[in-house]
């Protein structure tokens, strides 16, 4: 994952002489949606942080690259579901994610006309993340081995330009993942199949909610047909 982050930064640097660019940070929280803990869609309970780069191809759309990291956790004692509350399972897992996506602005966000801007936006892409395969035995959650999987990030947010070169945004990003074992409910290990529990036909989700602060730079672009 460290090599992937270095590659991400090198790719960002290669675009310095292209059109307009943004680099910045994400800070917020994460929450988990699966077979352990609360079932709230947006309820941050762990710190999340990351870095991102955007290549603005027009005043309405950008290519977005990011690296995000967080602990995700769940505790049945926090759930409103009676069965979970009585069961009392809990877990923690570490997520390290890289993603690429296409961000679309609902309104023109051309920062070169000197005007104040505000627009909602959406972003859809693909992610690849590292996590730990877990399993639960005698009520205790244990680590099996390190694993990785793909996901689909779906992000909605609102952004505005604070001053020259600075953009502030608030966003919620839901990740649908191609694994059902972030919480230990569906271990892949064939020797642990009897330990499965919950809905094994529904994959796990996690959510990053927070703010981004980015700095814009690069030559003034010409948004014209080629």
C-alpha positions as CSV (number, residue, x, y, z in Angstrom):
1,X,0.0,0.0,0.0
2,X,2.9,2.4,0.7
3,X,4.2,1.8,-2.9
4,X,0.7,2.6,-4.2
5,X,0.7,5.9,-2.3
6,X,4.1,6.8,-3.7
7,X,2.9,6.0,-7.3
8,X,-0.2,8.1,-6.7
9,X,2.0,11.1,-5.7
10,X,4.3,10.6,-8.7
11,X,1.3,10.5,-11.1
12,X,0.0,13.8,-9.6
13,X,3.4,15.5,-10.2
14,X,3.4,14.5,-13.9
15,X,0.4,16.7,-14.5
16,X,1.9,19.9,-13.2
17,X,2.2,21.5,-16.7
18,X,-1.2,20.5,-17.9
19,X,-4.5,22.3,-17.1
20,X,-5.7,23.4,-13.6
21,X,-5.0,21.1,-10.7
22,X,-6.0,20.6,-7.1
23,X,-4.1,18.9,-4.3
24,X,-5.3,18.7,-0.7
25,X,-6.4,16.8,2.3
26,X,-9.5,15.0,3.7
27,X,-10.3,15.0,7.4
28,X,-13.4,13.4,8.9
29,X,-14.8,10.2,10.2
30,X,-15.8,6.7,9.1
31,X,-18.6,4.3,10.0
32,X,-19.4,0.7,9.0
33,X,-22.6,-0.8,7.7
34,X,-22.7,-4.6,7.9
35,X,-23.5,-7.5,10.2
36,X,-22.0,-6.1,13.4
37,X,-22.9,-2.9,15.2
38,X,-25.2,-0.1,14.3
39,X,-27.2,0.1,11.0
40,X,-27.1,3.9,10.6
41,X,-26.0,4.9,7.1
42,X,-24.0,8.0,8.2
43,X,-22.8,7.9,11.8
44,X,-19.0,8.5,12.1
45,X,-17.4,6.8,15.0
46,X,-13.7,6.6,13.9
47,X,-11.2,9.2,12.6
48,X,-10.6,9.1,8.8
49,X,-8.0,11.1,6.8
50,X,-6.5,11.2,3.4
51,X,-5.0,13.1,0.5
52,X,-6.5,13.8,-2.9
53,X,-5.6,15.2,-6.3
54,X,-8.0,16.5,-9.0
55,X,-7.4,17.2,-12.6
56,X,-10.1,19.7,-13.7
57,X,-10.8,18.9,-17.4
58,X,-13.7,21.5,-17.6
59,X,-15.6,23.8,-15.3
60,X,-18.1,20.9,-14.7
61,X,-16.0,17.7,-14.4
62,X,-12.7,16.5,-13.0
63,X,-10.7,13.3,-12.7
64,X,-10.2,12.6,-9.0
65,X,-7.5,10.4,-7.3
66,X,-7.3,9.8,-3.6
67,X,-5.8,7.8,-0.8
68,X,-7.9,7.4,2.4
69,X,-7.1,5.6,5.7
70,X,-9.2,4.8,8.7
71,X,-10.1,2.3,11.4
72,X,-13.7,1.0,11.0
73,X,-15.4,-0.5,13.9
74,X,-18.7,-1.9,15.1
75,X,-20.2,-2.9,18.5
76,X,-23.5,-4.8,18.8
77,X,-24.2,-3.1,22.1
78,X,-24.6,0.2,20.2
79,X,-27.2,-1.3,17.9
80,X,-31.0,-0.7,18.1
81,X,-31.6,-4.2,16.7
82,X,-32.5,-6.5,19.7
83,X,-30.8,-9.6,18.3
84,X,-27.5,-7.8,17.8
85,X,-27.7,-6.1,21.2
86,X,-28.1,-9.5,22.9
87,X,-25.3,-11.1,20.8
88,X,-22.7,-8.5,21.8
89,X,-20.1,-9.0,19.1
90,X,-17.6,-6.2,18.3
91,X,-14.7,-5.7,15.8
92,X,-12.1,-3.3,14.5
93,X,-10.4,-3.3,11.1
94,X,-7.9,-1.1,9.3
95,X,-8.8,0.3,5.9
96,X,-6.2,1.7,3.5
97,X,-7.8,2.8,0.2
98,X,-6.8,4.2,-3.1
99,X,-9.4,5.3,-5.6
100,X,-10.0,7.0,-9.0
101,X,-13.2,8.5,-10.1
102,X,-15.0,11.2,-12.2
103,X,-16.4,14.2,-10.3
104,X,-19.3,16.1,-11.8
105,X,-20.3,19.7,-10.6
106,X,-23.9,20.6,-10.9
107,X,-23.0,24.3,-11.6
108,X,-20.1,26.0,-13.4
109,X,-17.0,26.0,-11.2
110,X,-14.6,28.0,-13.3
111,X,-12.3,29.7,-10.8
112,X,-10.6,32.0,-13.3
113,X,-13.4,34.5,-13.6
114,X,-12.8,35.8,-10.0
115,X,-16.3,35.2,-8.7
116,X,-17.5,33.4,-5.6
117,X,-18.6,29.9,-6.5
118,X,-20.8,27.3,-4.8
119,X,-21.9,24.0,-6.2
120,X,-23.0,20.5,-5.2
121,X,-21.1,17.7,-6.8
122,X,-21.2,13.9,-7.2
123,X,-18.3,11.5,-7.8
124,X,-18.4,7.8,-8.9
125,X,-15.4,5.6,-9.3
126,X,-13.5,2.5,-8.3
127,X,-11.4,1.8,-5.3
128,X,-8.9,-0.8,-4.1
129,X,-8.3,-1.3,-0.4
130,X,-6.4,-3.3,2.1
131,X,-8.0,-4.8,5.2
132,X,-7.7,-7.8,7.6
133,X,-9.7,-11.0,7.1
134,X,-11.4,-11.6,10.5
135,X,-13.3,-14.4,12.2
136,X,-15.3,-14.7,15.4
137,X,-14.9,-17.6,17.8
138,X,-16.4,-17.8,21.3
139,X,-17.5,-14.2,20.9
140,X,-14.0,-13.0,20.3
141,X,-13.0,-11.4,17.0
142,X,-9.6,-12.5,15.7
143,X,-7.4,-11.7,12.7
144,X,-6.8,-14.4,10.1
145,X,-4.6,-12.7,7.4
146,X,-4.2,-9.5,5.4
147,X,-6.4,-9.2,2.3
148,X,-7.5,-6.7,-0.3
149,X,-10.7,-6.1,-2.4
150,X,-12.3,-3.7,-4.8
151,X,-15.1,-1.3,-4.1
152,X,-17.3,1.4,-5.7
153,X,-17.1,4.8,-4.0
154,X,-20.2,7.0,-4.4
155,X,-19.7,10.6,-3.1
156,X,-22.0,13.6,-2.8
157,X,-20.8,17.0,-1.5
158,X,-20.9,20.7,-1.7
159,X,-17.8,22.9,-2.4
160,X,-17.0,26.6,-2.5
161,X,-13.9,28.8,-3.2
162,X,-12.7,30.5,0.1
163,X,-10.0,32.7,-1.5
164,X,-7.5,32.6,-4.3
165,X,-6.5,29.1,-4.9
166,X,-8.3,27.5,-1.9
167,X,-11.4,25.3,-2.1
168,X,-13.4,24.0,0.9
169,X,-15.8,21.1,0.5
170,X,-18.0,18.9,2.7
171,X,-18.8,15.4,1.5
172,X,-20.2,12.0,2.3
173,X,-18.7,9.0,0.4
174,X,-20.4,5.6,0.6
175,X,-18.3,2.6,-0.4
176,X,-20.0,-0.6,-1.7
177,X,-17.3,-3.3,-1.3
178,X,-16.7,-6.7,-3.0
179,X,-16.2,-8.4,0.3
180,X,-18.5,-9.5,3.2
181,X,-15.9,-10.0,5.8
182,X,-14.8,-6.6,7.1
183,X,-16.5,-7.5,10.4
184,X,-15.6,-11.3,10.6
185,X,-19.1,-12.5,9.7
186,X,-18.1,-14.3,6.5
187,X,-14.5,-15.6,6.6
188,X,-13.0,-16.8,3.3
189,X,-10.8,-19.4,5.0
190,X,-12.4,-22.8,4.2
191,X,-11.5,-24.0,7.7
192,X,-13.7,-21.3,9.3
193,X,-16.9,-21.8,7.3
194,X,-18.9,-23.0,10.4
195,X,-18.2,-19.6,12.0
196,X,-20.2,-17.6,9.5
197,X,-23.1,-15.5,10.8
198,X,-25.5,-12.7,9.7
199,X,-26.6,-12.1,6.1
200,X,-23.9,-13.7,4.1
201,X,-25.6,-12.7,0.8
202,X,-25.1,-9.0,1.4
203,X,-21.6,-7.3,1.1
204,X,-20.2,-4.8,3.6
205,X,-20.2,-1.0,3.2
206,X,-18.2,1.7,4.9
207,X,-18.7,5.5,4.8
208,X,-16.2,8.4,4.9
209,X,-17.8,11.7,6.0
210,X,-15.8,15.0,6.4
211,X,-14.3,18.0,4.8
212,X,-11.6,18.5,2.1
213,X,-9.3,21.5,1.7
214,X,-7.6,21.7,-1.7
215,X,-5.2,24.2,-3.3
216,X,-5.5,24.9,-7.0
217,X,-2.5,25.6,-9.3
218,X,-1.4,25.3,-13.0
219,X,-1.9,27.3,-16.1
220,X,-5.2,28.9,-16.9
221,X,-7.0,26.3,-19.0
222,X,-8.7,26.7,-22.3
223,X,-12.0,24.8,-22.0
224,X,-12.7,24.5,-25.7
225,X,-13.4,21.6,-28.1
226,X,-10.3,19.9,-29.4
